[in-house]
């Protein structure tokens, strides 16, 4: 999805090239993209001989859904637990921490 959001509509071959060796073989990329198509995350234009895939869900919407699902499944619906784990797993940069503080202040303002 990241690659399609960044590049726009692309062939499996292009996505596979972007993934490099870490992405596995061409057929692995194809299979994952077909599954994502079936689940509604991708669309496919097959008017030409070469199939071109595109993200069917905007990036922000997809990320919100993934975080919501992760929060429910792994953290019992607790945003605090999700954030604590995220911040303890990987050190946030000073810029990221400032952005997080601003977001918390905005949320506190909305709750007042």
Number of C-alpha atoms within 10 A of each C-alpha: 19 10 16 18 15 10 13 14 20 19 18 22 16 15 22 20 14 13 15 11 10 8 13 11 13 17 12 13 17 16 12 12 21 18 12 16 17 11 10 12 17 19 19 17 14 10 8 7 7 12 14 18 21 21 23 17 15 11 15 9 9 15 12 11 12 12 13 14 13 14 18 14 10 11 15 11 14 12 14 11 14 17 13 10 12 12 12 9 9 8 10 13 9 9 9 11 13 12 12 13 12 12 12 12 12 11 11 10 9 8 7 5
